[in-house]
Structures are given as structure tokens and as C-alpha cells.
Amino acid sequence: MKNYSELEIEKIQDRFAIFAEQECKSSSAFYYDLSLKISKDEELSRMASYACYGQPIPNIFFGAVHYLVLKDKNCQLASYYPSITKSLKNPALPFDVFKDFCIHNESQIVELISSKIVQTNVINRCSYLTPILSELINKGQKNACVIDIGASVGLNLNFDLYEYWTDGQKIFGDSSVKIEFETKDSAIKPILPTNYFVRKIGIDQHLINPQNEDEKLWLNALIWPDHLERFNSMEKALELRQNGGIEMLQASTVPQFEEIINEQLNNETLIIYSTHTLYQFSQENRQDFFNMLDSIGRKRDFYFLSVESTKYLQEKYDSSQTVIELTSYTNRQKNEQFIAETNGHGNWILWKNEF
């Protein structure tokens, strides 16, 4: 399988520097510090270059290290990981301890990053998914089908089973899984009870069995170690998953996606969404995907909700954040709307337009 090993090491280091400043700085002090140091370390950057092509290098590298730490909670490195100690007050992690662990476990890390993929379940992304989905479902005034492309284990499809709090105020639901977020400089979007039956379909290139301990360990390894609340939410969401009626389907190519979408009923409101998935596509595959959506839109009405921090969307809407764009196909007419800005973990939302 193709990897990044032919890239100049300086470009790998740039990936870690950008990851630190754009994704970790306001979200994870633990990964921010490590990312900056790896961006100046040739050995670890070279090790990280064996990640599969298309995968986010820092995410999968850190996930592989975290996976090994979770497997051996008695190793020296584990004493610095909040996910192990259950505390954010650990001593600062000396970089030489981290690097020594990576060098000592290099073969295992390379094997992991060259064979696994990032299948993150960021349940807090439901903070923006749920207001949008609930309004679109109710607007359709009929049963609905919601398809998540790049669904991982499908937890975000259970958006209607969670409890939502914004700015200290409970706005919807009664659940053991709590979604907390900030609404920035804009009105709070209400979450509407959905009075229609909703079929839920998750699509991913690798179907995860949460009953498999190793696969569950990888899911936890992809959670950032100092995001302690996410481990608890993941566990509770997995318990609710069996009640969500989710159908998981394996697919990895645009023709396979198209076949699944075309099989859905025309008398349902069809909503397709992807969150931080399309950036892993090659430019050619991404264009093929959009062409496929346009082709379907000439035959039926549906919505496509895209949540990405790609350069294309940021430039399109003059944004430096993660962009939420809603594309509506109605009566063979295509309409694109800039709905909101957020961050990678859905901790805050700045609503831009009605939908």
C-alpha cells in the first residue's frame, strides 16, 4: 500500500507544525507540545512517513503510540498520559521519554500506521449535525434516510439519542451521553423532535466490530489523551448503539457509494453527510464524488451536508475554520449554502445562515 515515505522529511515536519497550530493549540496541550517537537525531529518524522497515503499523518502516528500505551499501561510513558492516569495534572512529558518509547517500538508503530486508518468517532460533532438534521427531517414532512459517509462505528448517527447543552443550558434530550458546546456570536439553533421514522446507514471502508476488544482499543487510541470526557462519552454511546437501528455497510469507492445511495427509497427525505472524511480522498476521487452527487441530483431530491477544513472550502467562504456547507438538490436545481463554522471537535458553533 502506498505511503508517504517518498515525501521530503521537511514536508512531514510541516504536517506536524500545522497540526499543532491549527488543530491542537486551543484543544489539546498534550498533543500541541508533542507536535511542535516532532516537527523539529527528523527520526520521528521519518517514522511517521510510513502512514498510508491519504491518512492524516499526525493523527494516525499519535493514535499508534496511544494504542501501544493503552496495551501496556505499566510502561514508563503511560504515567504521563491523562487517558491512563485519569488526571490532567500529570508531570510534563519529557520529549526524550516519548521519543525513546517510539524508537524502542518502531516496528510496531510502522506496522500500525501502515495498516490501520483513522476512524475517529467525535460524538461532539452532533452539536451541529443534530440541529441541521432535525430541521431538514421535519421540513421534509415524511420518513427520512440519513447516510453517514466515513461513519467509523456509526455513533454520530444516533444523534437523536443524546442530550444537548449549550452555554450551560440544556436544549434537548435526556440521555447518559451529553453533548456540550458553545454557540458563538449567533442565535442558538433549536433541536426539533423528529416526528418521522429515520433510517440510519453508516458507510465505511472498514467495518468496526465494537465487541472486538482490539478494534475497540483502536477507537479509544484515536481519542486525544487529554480529552478525558470523550472516553466516557464513547463508552456510553457504544452502549446506546444497539438501540439506534444503524445499518453499517462497507464501501470505499465512488461507484459503491452511488450504488448504495441509488437503492434508497424516493419517498423518503434523503440526507447524506460526511464530517472530516473527504479530505482523505485524492483530488480526483473527491471530484468524482461531487460529480456523482450532481448526477443523482438530476434524478431525485436530497441534501448533502459537508463538514471539512479543506483549503477549497475555506477559500470559497473566506474562512480559517472548519466549514459546514449544505448542498440542496431540489427539482433538479443545486443550491450551496454556508451554514456555519466550527472546530474539528464540534466544541463551538458560529451559525452563518438559515437553512
C-alpha positions in Angstrom: 0.0 0.0 0.0 1.3 3.4 -0.9 2.6 5.6 1.9 4.3 8.9 2.5 7.8 7.6 2.7 8.9 9.3 -0.5 7.9 12.8 0.8 10.7 15.1 1.9 11.1 14.9 5.6 10.6 18.7 5.8 7.1 18.2 4.4 6.3 15.6 7.1 7.6 18.0 9.7 5.4 20.8 8.3 2.3 18.5 8.8 3.1 18.3 12.5 3.7 22.0 12.8 0.4 22.8 11.1 -1.4 20.2 13.2 -0.1 21.8 16.3 -1.1 25.3 15.4 -4.4 24.7 13.6 -5.9 21.7 15.5 -4.2 21.3 18.9 -3.4 24.8 20.1 -6.8 25.5 21.6 -7.8 21.9 22.1 -5.0 19.7 23.3 -2.0 21.0 25.2 -0.7 17.4 25.3 -0.6 16.9 21.5 0.3 20.6 20.8 3.7 20.3 22.7 4.5 16.9 21.1 3.6 18.0 17.6 5.8 21.0 17.8 8.7 18.9 19.0 8.2 16.2 16.3 8.1 18.9 13.7 11.8 19.5 14.5 12.7 15.8 14.9 13.9 14.0 11.8 13.8 10.5 13.2 10.2 10.6 14.4 9.1 12.4 11.3 10.7 9.8 9.1 9.0 7.1 11.2 5.6 8.8 10.7 6.1 8.9 6.9 5.1 5.3 6.7 1.5 6.2 7.3 -0.8 5.0 4.5 -1.3 7.6 1.8 -4.5 9.7 2.3 -4.3 9.3 6.1 -3.7 12.3 8.3 -0.1 11.7 9.4 -0.1 13.3 12.9 -3.4 11.7 13.9 -2.5 8.2 12.9 1.0 8.4 14.3 -0.2 9.6 17.7 -3.0 7.0 17.5 -0.5 4.2 17.1 1.6 5.4 20.0 -1.5 5.8 22.2 -2.7 2.3 21.2 0.6 0.8 22.4 0.4 2.8 25.6 -3.2 1.6 26.2 -2.0 -2.0 25.7 0.8 -1.7 28.2 -0.4 0.6 30.9 2.7 -0.2 33.0 5.2 1.3 30.6 7.0 4.5 31.6 5.3 6.6 29.0 1.8 5.6 30.4 2.5 7.6 33.6 2.3 10.8 31.6 -0.8 10.0 29.6 -4.0 11.5 31.0 -6.0 8.7 29.4 -4.2 6.3 31.7 -3.8 8.4 34.9 -7.3 9.9 34.5 -5.8 13.2 35.5 -4.8 16.4 33.7 -2.2 17.2 36.4 0.5 14.8 35.3 4.1 16.0 35.2 5.1 17.4 31.8 6.0 14.7 29.4 9.8 14.8 28.7 10.2 14.5 24.9 13.1 12.1 25.3 10.8 9.7 27.1 8.3 9.9 24.3 11.0 9.5 21.6 12.7 6.6 23.4 9.4 4.8 23.5 8.8 5.4 19.8 12.3 4.2 18.8 12.0 1.1 21.0 8.6 0.3 19.5 9.4 1.5 15.9 8.5 -1.8 14.1 5.1 -1.9 15.9 4.3 1.7 15.2 5.2 1.4 11.5 3.1 -1.7 11.2 0.1 0.1 12.8 0.3 3.3 10.8 0.9 1.4 7.5 -2.1 -1.0 8.0 -4.7 0.9 10.0 -6.8 4.0 9.1 -8.1 6.9 11.1 -11.8 6.2 12.0 -12.4 8.7 14.7 -15.8 8.9 16.4 -16.1 12.5 17.6 -19.5 12.4 19.1 -19.5 16.1 19.9 -19.8 16.8 16.2 -23.5 16.0 16.8 -23.6 19.6 18.3 -24.1 20.9 14.7 -25.3 17.8 13.0 -28.4 17.4 15.1 -30.0 20.9 14.7 -29.4 20.7 10.9 -30.7 17.1 10.5 -33.7 17.6 12.8 -34.8 20.7 10.8 -34.3 19.0 7.4 -36.2 15.9 8.5 -39.1 17.9 9.8 -39.1 20.1 6.8 -39.5 17.1 4.6 -42.7 16.0 6.4 -42.1 12.4 5.7 -39.9 9.5 6.8 -36.2 10.0 6.2 -33.0 8.2 5.4 -29.7 9.6 6.8 -26.4 8.3 5.4 -23.1 9.0 7.1 -20.1 8.5 4.7 -17.0 7.7 6.7 -19.1 6.7 9.7 -16.5 4.7 11.6 -18.6 2.8 14.2 -21.6 4.9 13.4 -22.1 6.7 16.8 -22.9 10.1 15.2 -26.0 8.5 13.5 -27.5 8.2 17.0 -27.8 12.0 17.1 -31.4 11.7 18.3 -30.4 9.6 21.4 -28.2 12.2 23.1 -28.6 15.1 25.4 -27.5 18.6 24.3 -26.3 21.5 26.3 -25.1 24.9 25.0 -23.8 27.8 27.0 -24.8 26.0 30.3 -28.4 25.5 29.1 -30.0 22.1 28.3 -31.8 22.4 24.9 -32.7 18.9 24.0 -32.8 15.2 25.1 -32.5 13.1 28.2 -29.5 10.7 27.9 -26.4 9.4 29.5 -24.4 10.8 26.6 -24.1 14.6 26.9 -23.1 16.9 24.1 -21.8 20.2 25.4 -20.8 23.1 23.2 -20.6 26.9 22.9 -22.7 29.0 20.5 -20.5 31.9 19.3 -22.0 35.3 18.4 -25.1 33.8 16.9 -28.5 32.6 18.0 -28.9 29.1 19.3 -30.4 26.8 16.7 -33.2 24.7 18.2 -33.2 20.9 18.0 -36.6 19.7 16.9 -38.1 16.4 17.9 -38.3 14.3 14.8 -41.8 13.0 14.3 -40.9 10.8 11.4 -39.2 7.4 11.2 -35.5 7.8 10.4 -33.4 5.0 8.7 -29.7 5.3 9.6 -27.0 4.0 7.3 -23.3 4.2 8.0 -20.7 3.6 5.2 -17.0 3.0 5.8 -14.2 1.2 4.1 -13.6 -0.9 7.2 -16.4 -2.1 9.3 -15.6 -1.9 13.0 -16.9 -4.5 15.5 -17.1 -2.7 18.8 -17.4 -6.1 20.5 -13.8 -6.9 19.3 -11.5 -5.7 22.1 -8.6 -4.8 19.7 -10.8 -2.8 17.4 -12.4 -1.0 20.4 -8.9 -0.3 21.7 -8.0 1.4 18.4 -11.2 3.5 18.6 -10.0 4.7 22.1 -6.5 5.2 20.9 -7.7 7.7 18.3 -9.2 9.9 21.1 -6.7 12.5 22.2 -5.3 11.5 25.6 -6.2 14.8 27.4 -9.9 14.7 26.2 -11.0 12.7 29.2 -14.7 13.3 28.8 -14.6 11.7 25.3 -13.6 8.3 26.7 -16.6 8.3 28.9 -18.9 9.5 26.1 -17.6 6.8 23.8 -18.3 4.1 26.3 -21.8 5.3 27.0 -22.5 5.9 23.3 -21.4 2.3 22.4 -23.9 1.0 25.0 -26.7 3.0 23.2 -25.6 2.0 19.8 -27.5 -1.3 19.9 -30.7 0.7 20.3 -30.1 3.0 17.3 -31.1 0.7 14.5 -28.0 1.6 12.5 -27.2 -0.4 9.3 -23.5 -0.4 8.6 -22.3 -1.0 5.0 -18.8 -1.5 3.7 -17.8 0.6 0.7 -14.7 2.6 -0.4 -15.2 3.7 -4.0 -17.4 6.3 -5.5 -19.3 3.7 -7.7 -20.0 1.7 -4.4 -21.3 4.9 -2.7 -23.5 5.6 -5.7 -25.0 2.1 -5.7 -26.0 2.4 -2.1 -27.5 5.8 -2.5 -29.5 4.8 -5.6 -31.0 1.9 -3.6 -32.7 4.3 -1.2 -36.5 5.0 -1.5 -37.6 8.0 -3.4 -40.5 8.7 -1.0 -38.1 9.4 1.9 -36.2 12.6 2.7 -32.6 11.6 1.9 -29.8 13.3 3.7 -26.2 12.4 3.1 -23.4 13.8 5.2 -19.7 13.5 5.8 -17.6 15.0 8.6 -13.8 15.3 8.1 -13.8 12.5 5.6 -13.4 13.9 2.1 -10.0 15.4 2.9 -8.7 11.8 2.8 -9.8 11.4 -0.8 -7.4 12.2 -3.6 -8.4 15.3 -5.6 -9.5 13.1 -8.5 -11.7 10.9 -6.2 -13.1 13.9 -4.5 -14.2 15.4 -7.9 -15.7 12.0 -8.9 -17.6 12.0 -5.6 -19.1 15.5 -6.3 -19.9 14.6 -9.9 -21.7 11.5 -8.6 -23.8 13.7 -6.2 -24.7 16.0 -9.1 -25.7 13.0 -11.2 -28.0 11.7 -8.5 -29.4 15.3 -8.0 -30.6 15.3 -11.6 -32.8 12.3 -10.7 -34.1 12.9 -7.2 -34.2 15.5 -4.4 -31.7 15.1 -1.5 -29.4 17.0 0.8 -25.6 16.7 1.2 -24.0 18.1 4.3 -20.2 18.5 4.1 -18.1 19.4 7.2 -14.4 19.9 6.2 -11.5 22.2 6.9 -10.1 21.8 3.3 -8.4 24.7 1.7 -11.0 24.7 -1.1 -13.9 25.3 1.3 -12.0 27.8 3.4 -11.2 29.9 0.4 -14.7 29.5 -1.0 -16.2 31.1 2.1 -13.3 33.2 3.3 -12.9 31.1 6.5 -10.0 29.8 8.5 -12.2 27.3 10.4 -14.0 24.1 9.7 -16.7 24.9 7.2 -20.2 23.4 7.3 -21.8 23.6 3.9 -25.3 22.3 2.9 -26.0 21.4 -0.7 -29.6 21.0 -1.6 -30.8 19.3 -4.7 -34.4 20.3 -5.3 -36.3 19.9 -8.6 -33.0 19.3 -10.4 -31.7 22.6 -9.0 -28.5 22.7 -7.0 -28.1 25.2 -4.1 -25.0 25.5 -1.9 -25.2 27.3 1.5 -22.5 28.3 4.0 -24.3 27.1 7.2 -21.8 27.6 10.0 -18.2 27.5 11.2 -16.9 25.1 13.9 -13.8 23.4 15.0 -12.6 19.8 14.5 -14.3 18.5 17.6 -17.6 20.4 17.5 -16.9 22.3 20.7 -18.3 25.5 19.4 -20.5 26.7 16.5 -20.9 30.0 14.8 -24.0 29.9 12.7 -23.9 31.9 9.4 -27.2 31.4 7.6 -30.6 29.9 7.8 -31.3 26.6 6.1 
